Amino acid sequence: MSENKNYQHPDVQEAENDELEIDWMEILRKIIAIRKTLYKAAGVGVVLGIIIALSIPKQYTVTVTLSPEMNGDKASGGLASLASSFLGGGATSSSSDALNVTLAPDIVTSTPFVLDLFDTQIQTLDGKLDTTLVAYLDEQKSPWFSYIVKAPGIAIGAIKSLFLEEADTASVLNPFQLTEEESEKVEGLRKVLTADVDKKTAMTTISVTLQDSKVTAIVADSVVAKLQQYIIDYRIKKAKEDCAYLEQLYKERQQEYYEAQSKYAHYFDSNRNIAFQSVRAEQERLQNDMNLAYQVYSQVAQQLQVARAKIQEEKPVFAVVEPATIPLKPSGTSRKIIFVGILFIVVCATGAWKLLGQEYWKKFKEQL
């Protein structure tokens, strides 16, 4: 008969269970033995948790959802096509647009766009601060431990300022050449501005996170307005340029037609009763010039009407699904969770050091 290799004698199993129970009991005894140390660690964790939790300023997040107009074939139903059909022109053809909704995240975080937000007029919820966004960024609070991290950079900057001339702070912002302070503000504002686009539905979500709820809502609303205007200006820029060119061309052709008409009328009145063939030939030539000038003038007038309609047709439409509202509760991790997390980490780290770390450290020192 073949023996069952997995079979163990009951006495062996009981011995293993006893060893397991003894191990757990030993750990429990060690924990009880260091309970006073754990109490002290808990006290330190409470103090440290309160300090860190209170030092981290509250932040508020405002999210706005946009549904932009999808690029479709406007050749059959647009205003330009309608005007063209009434005026006898050909149908306009839609072309691919270089600026689409998927570029919204890149536009929002671009340097010119962020710099344009600096002059946004904001007001805090308590009404104590009414200034521009770039000035408000200097008023935002930072955790005390962030100054420890920034201390080397602040010291280096102070040393540099002793040897460099002070820059003119009243100068106009230049995206091509930013100062170190302006660059830091641009990077800081980029971190609190986010834009996501759902490629399937083309829904654009814009989020802004700042330390004052009202300021956050104002900035979010300003970002949406500027993004809409940016896309509108881009989309109708070509149509405006075409319309301006046709306006100038229309005035020139109109002047030419009026001059040709005046010449023909003056010559006809001056030679009405003269029957010479040369007079008739000149009269016919002037009449042909007038008719040709009128045809050109009429065609340009038609094209101008189509171009004016195309400006309105090219203007995109945005539906604000979720507008900007002042948030009532702060976002991010709450102070309670931060407090409990720090307390748990301090107690666990102290217990792990007492139970395992000290023993391994002694062995390591003995080996050395």
DODO-599912 format. One line per 2 residues: number of its first residue (from 1); their letters; for each residue y, z, x of C-alpha. Coordinates in steps of 0.02 Angstrom, whole numbers, plus 50000, padded with zeros to 5 digits. Example, Ala and Ser with C-alpha at 12.3 -4.5 7.8 and 13.67 -1.06 7.14 Angstrom:
REM DODO-599912
1) as) 49775 50390 50615  49947 50357 50684
END
This chain:
REM DODO-599912
1) ms) 50000 50000 50000  50174 49961 50059
3) en) 50289 50111 50077  50461 50113 49997
5) kn) 50584 50115 50142  50729 50168 50031
7) yq) 50637 50323 49974  50705 50488 50040
9) hp) 50631 50659 50023  50725 50770 49898
11) dv) 50755 50900 50033  50842 50768 50141
13) qe) 50954 50715 49998  51002 50896 49961
15) ae) 51043 50923 50146  51158 50771 50147
17) nd) 51245 50830 49989  51268 51002 50065
19) el) 51345 50925 50221  51464 50823 50112
21) ei) 51515 50976 50014  51539 51074 50174
23) dw) 51653 50936 50243  51764 50941 50088
25) me) 51767 51128 50091  51818 51123 50274
27) il) 51963 51007 50234  52015 51121 50092
29) rk) 52009 51271 50208  52119 51181 50335
31) ii) 52245 51135 50201  52250 51315 50141
33) ai) 52271 51373 50320  52426 51263 50344
35) rk) 52497 51295 50172  52649 51385 50242
37) tl) 52688 51233 50351  52668 51120 50200
39) yk) 52787 51231 50101  52916 51214 50239
41) aa) 52887 51026 50244  52910 51019 50056
43) gv) 53075 51112 50074  53133 50992 50208
45) gv) 53076 50846 50099  53175 50913 49951
47) vl) 53334 50929 50054  53309 50760 50138
49) gi) 53265 50677 49973  53421 50744 49888
51) ii) 53533 50690 50033  53461 50513 50042
53) al) 53451 50490 49853  53632 50543 49828
55) si) 53694 50443 49977  53626 50278 49909
57) pk) 53760 50210 49790  53715 50146 49618
59) qy) 53705 49959 49596  53718 49855 49439
61) tv) 53644 49682 49410  53707 49552 49287
63) tv) 53600 49400 49249  53666 49242 49165
65) tl) 53553 49103 49103  53614 48923 49087
67) sp) 53533 48772 49010  53616 48617 49085
69) em) 53610 48445 49007  53463 48345 49072
71) ng) 53499 48178 49155  53441 48044 49036
73) dk) 53473 47862 48997  53648 47856 48925
75) as) 53660 47669 48924  53610 47652 48741
77) gg) 53702 47798 48662  53847 47849 48774
79) la) 54031 47834 48735  54053 47706 48872
81) sl) 53915 47598 48797  53993 47614 48625
83) as) 54165 47566 48689  54090 47423 48787
85) sf) 54000 47355 48634  54158 47361 48528
87) lg) 54262 47280 48664  54134 47146 48701
89) gg) 54083 47208 48875  53910 47232 48947
91) at) 53810 47392 48932  53833 47519 49069
93) ss) 53681 47565 49170  53638 47744 49218
95) ss) 53607 47781 49400  53522 47924 49489
97) da) 53636 48072 49521  53640 48149 49694
99) ln) 53687 48319 49619  53552 48389 49506
101) vt) 53513 48560 49435  53392 48604 49575
103) la) 53537 48616 49697  53619 48762 49605
105) pd) 53550 48895 49726  53619 48798 49875
107) iv) 53788 48772 49792  53809 48955 49745
109) ts) 53771 49015 49922  53871 48880 50011
111) tp) 54018 48938 50118  54156 48844 50021
113) fv) 54090 48911 49855  54081 49091 49918
115) ld) 54255 49079 49995  54321 49014 49829
117) lf) 54258 49176 49748  54361 49285 49864
119) dt) 54519 49265 49759  54431 49313 49596
121) qi) 54534 49446 49507  54425 49597 49465
123) qt) 54448 49768 49385  54334 49919 49397
125) ld) 54264 50003 49242  54372 50158 49264
127) gk) 54528 50049 49288  54574 50130 49454
129) ld) 54555 49969 49552  54632 49803 49503
131) tt) 54626 49682 49648  54536 49530 49718
133) lv) 54351 49521 49755  54376 49509 49943
135) ay) 54476 49672 49938  54346 49756 49827
137) ld) 54208 49719 49953  54296 49836 50074
139) eq) 54297 49974 49942  54109 49972 49913
141) ks) 54014 50124 49975  53875 50122 50104
143) pw) 53737 50250 50139  53777 50369 50282
145) fs) 53626 50311 50382  53692 50132 50378
147) yi) 53835 50186 50492  53707 50246 50619
149) vk) 53630 50073 50621  53801 49990 50633
151) ap) 53866 50110 50765  53826 49998 50916
153) gi) 53908 49848 50834  54062 49949 50786
155) ai) 54078 50014 50965  54062 49839 51038
157) ga) 54191 49773 50914  54312 49913 50960
159) ik) 54294 49871 51145  54322 49686 51112
161) sl) 54479 49723 51011  54555 49806 51164
163) fl) 54547 49644 51262  54575 49517 51124
165) ee) 54735 49482 51030  54739 49533 50849
167) ad) 54712 49386 50733  54835 49339 50597
169) ta) 54761 49414 50439  54882 49319 50327
171) sv) 54812 49150 50378  54727 49041 50250
173) ln) 54537 49046 50245  54464 48901 50340
175) pf) 54279 48863 50304  54271 48766 50466
177) ql) 54318 48916 50573  54293 49091 50502
179) te) 54335 49252 50588  54199 49381 50621
181) ee) 54260 49490 50477  54265 49342 50357
183) se) 54092 49287 50410  54023 49461 50376
185) kv) 54099 49462 50202  54029 49290 50166
187) eg) 53855 49346 50219  53872 49506 50118
189) lr) 53922 49410 49962  53780 49287 49986
191) kv) 53656 49431 49981  53716 49489 49810
193) lt) 53722 49313 49736  53558 49232 49685
195) ad) 53521 49076 49583  53349 49018 49527
197) vd) 53304 48856 49439  53149 48825 49335
199) kk) 53103 48647 49382  53005 48622 49220
201) ta) 53138 48677 49097  53292 48658 49210
203) mt) 53347 48833 49157  53464 48906 49288
205) ti) 53470 49095 49312  53615 49171 49409
207) sv) 53612 49354 49461  53750 49461 49538
209) tl) 53725 49638 49605  53873 49751 49645
211) qd) 53916 49936 49633  54031 49929 49480
213) sk) 53963 49869 49314  54125 49786 49254
215) vt) 54158 49703 49422  53980 49636 49422
217) ai) 54002 49558 49250  54170 49482 49298
219) va) 54101 49407 49458  53946 49339 49368
221) ds) 54056 49256 49236  54167 49184 49373
223) vv) 54017 49116 49468  53955 49027 49311
225) ak) 54127 48954 49274  54152 48893 49452
227) lq) 53976 48820 49460  54005 48726 49297
229) qy) 54173 48661 49358  54099 48613 49527
231) ii) 53963 48507 49445  54084 48433 49318
233) dy) 54208 48383 49455  54068 48302 49554
235) ri) 53995 48209 49406  54161 48137 49345
237) kk) 54238 48108 49517  54174 47928 49530
239) ak) 54221 47892 49350  54397 47959 49380
241) ed) 54416 47853 49536  54361 47697 49440
243) ca) 54480 47739 49298  54626 47765 49417
245) yl) 54591 47598 49501  54582 47509 49333
247) eq) 54743 47594 49278  54833 47519 49428
249) ly) 54748 47351 49404  54794 47354 49219
251) ke) 54979 47380 49258  54977 47239 49387
253) rq) 54891 47115 49270  55005 47166 49128
255) qe) 55158 47133 49236  55088 46964 49288
257) yy) 55056 46917 49108  55230 46969 49054
259) ea) 55308 46868 49195  55204 46713 49152
261) qs) 55248 46734 48968  55434 46750 49010
263) ky) 55432 46595 49121  55347 46492 48986
265) ah) 55464 46551 48849  55620 46520 48955
267) yf) 55563 46346 49007  55515 46301 48828
269) ds) 55683 46357 48759  55778 46265 48896
271) nr) 55686 46099 48873  55647 46100 48688
273) ni) 55732 45932 48646  55687 45841 48806
275) af) 55546 45713 48789  55511 45677 48972
277) qs) 55328 45677 49024  55366 45783 49176
279) vr) 55441 45916 49063  55286 45916 48952
281) ae) 55174 45929 49106  55270 46078 49174
283) qe) 55269 46157 49001  55081 46135 48989
285) rl) 55056 46208 49163  55159 46362 49122
287) qn) 55064 46384 48960  54897 46377 49052
289) dm) 54959 46505 49178  55012 46618 49035
291) nl) 54843 46599 48947  54748 46634 49108
293) ay) 54854 46787 49144  54821 46849 48967
295) qv) 54633 46827 48985  54631 46927 49147
297) ys) 54746 47057 49071  54634 47071 48917
299) qv) 54475 47091 49021  54553 47228 49128
301) aq) 54612 47317 48970  54433 47316 48903
303) ql) 54364 47383 49067  54495 47520 49067
305) qv) 54444 47578 48893  54262 47583 48949
307) ar) 54308 47682 49106  54406 47810 49003
309) ak) 54257 47834 48888  54141 47850 49038
311) iq) 54237 48002 49103  54192 48098 48945
313) ee) 54015 48030 48948  53984 48086 49127
315) kp) 54046 48263 49095  53891 48374 49089
317) vf) 53862 48502 48952  53805 48680 48988
319) av) 53732 48796 48858  53750 48979 48907
321) ve) 53588 49054 48842  53621 49230 48909
323) pa) 53805 49268 48943  53874 49397 49064
325) ti) 53886 49572 48990  53931 49740 49068
327) pl) 53766 49829 49107  53744 50007 49044
329) kp) 53612 50063 49169  53602 50038 49357
331) sg) 53470 49922 49429  53351 49946 49573
333) ts) 53251 50100 49618  53311 50259 49529
335) rk) 53363 50413 49626  53219 50513 49551
337) ii) 53091 50393 49622  53177 50395 49791
339) fv) 53177 50586 49791  52993 50599 49743
341) gi) 52944 50464 49868  53032 50549 50014
343) lf) 52957 50719 49967  52782 50643 49957
345) iv) 52801 50554 50125  52864 50710 50215
347) vc) 52724 50822 50148  52587 50692 50181
349) at) 52652 50655 50355  52657 50841 50399
351) ga) 52483 50870 50330  52412 50720 50423
353) wk) 52490 50780 50585  52421 50955 50565
355) ll) 52247 50902 50512  52220 50751 50624
357) gq) 52368 50712 50734  52371 50873 50835
359) ey) 52185 50864 50874  52192 50685 50934
361) wk) 52350 50722 51032  52263 50865 51124
363) kf) 52115 50754 51166  52233 50619 51228
365) ke) 52325 50743 51340  52160 50810 51409
367) ql) 52105 50634 51454  52269 50604 51545
END
